[in-house]
Amino acid sequence: MSGSTDKTLKLWNLATGEEITSFTSDAGFKVCALAPDGAGVVAGDRSGRVHFLRLAGL
């Protein structure tokens, strides 16, 4: 997973380097973390907002 100042949060297949999915925000992302269950994501953007995402069907 990667978060960027280009306002995208991306989930990657590490074996192939392929992008699986991406999310956008109004502000660039500063931090992101994947939950131990592999289905939850928390990310903070430059505006101070915290985003909670649930990955389903991946």
Buried (B, 14 or more C-beta within 10 A) or exposed (E): BEBEEEBBBBBBEEEEEEEEEEBEBEEBBBEBEBEEEEEEBEBBBEEEEEBEBEBEEE
